[in-house]
Amino acid sequence: DIVSLMDDEKEDVKYQLEGYLFPDTYEIFINSAPETIINKMLNQFEQVYSDDFLQRTQELNMTIGDIVTMASIIEGEGKPQDFKKISAVFHNRLKADDKLMSCATVQYVIGVRKFQFTREELDTPSPYNTYQVGGLPIAPISNPGRQAIEAALYPDEEYLGEGYYFFCSQDPENGELAFA
């Protein structure tokens, strides 16, 4: 089961199951125990994270936790049409052993969703803040859906190969991103 495949429990993780409670529509009874609902969500995650996904995770020399963490950040950074491009940027940064510098992780740390951050906010010490820690944060920052997980596993090949390293909001109104 998925709980046994999760990374070892880490001391500073906010929510141990975050990332593995699959977002979906569920049919539940009004008097269902929280454990029943959690088990449904974990079981759905196991269904989605197929053997093909497990094989690809190994090919990338990553763990399920790594992929789910990356997928959670990808989902926080953009819209589905950009997920694979965002993934390519993050894979390129990881390959270069550079910081991801994701605003989505800062939003998670400070608990506020906004467009611009102060230097103080970007410097907030946290094992989740990818402006402060190298590589992936300690754990997922949300429960990503299938498209984000697929993007983490299969980044845009062109952007990966051409070494795309940056992206930023081109239009805050519609969420369009510019890549370089």
Residue, then its C-alpha position, 0 to 999 in steps of 0.5 A: d500500500i501507498v503508506s509503506l511506499m511513502d518516504d520515511e516520516k520526517e520531523d519537520v513535515k507539516y502534514q504526513l499525508e499531504g500529497y497522497l490524499f488524491p483530489d477527486t470526487y468521492e461518494i461518501f456517507i454523511n456519517s463516514a469516519p474520517e479514516t474511511i475518507i482518508n483511506k478512499m483518497l489514499n486508495q485512489f492515489e494508489q490507483v492513479y500512481s500506476d506501475d508505469f508511474l512507478q517504473r518511470t519514477q525509478e528511471l528518473n532515479m527519484t522516489i515517489g515522495d520526490i515526484v509527488t513533491m515536485a508535482s505539488i509545486i508544479e500545480g501551484e505554479g501554473k495551469p495544466q497547459d504549462f505543467k510539463k514546461i514548468s516540470a522541465v525547468f525544475h528538472n533542469r534546475l535539479k540536474a544543475d543542483d540549483k535552487l527551485m526558487s518557487c513562489a508556490t513554496v513561499q506561499y505555502v510557508i507564509g500561508v498567504r497567496k499573493f503575486q509579489f513577495t518581500r525580501e523578508e518573505l523570500d528569506t523565511p527559514s523553512p524546509y519548504n522554502t525553495y528560495q532557501v533550501g536546495g533541491l526539492p522541499i522536505a515534502p509536498i505542499s499540496n495534493p497534486g492531481r494526475q496531470a501534475i504528477e504526469a508532468a513531474l514524471y514526463p517533463d516537456e522534452e524540448y524545454l528539457g533538452e534546450g535547458y530552459y531554466f526560468f519562467c515567470s508570470q507574463d500576465p497575472e490576469n490570465g496566469e500566462l507564463a513566459f519561459a526562458 
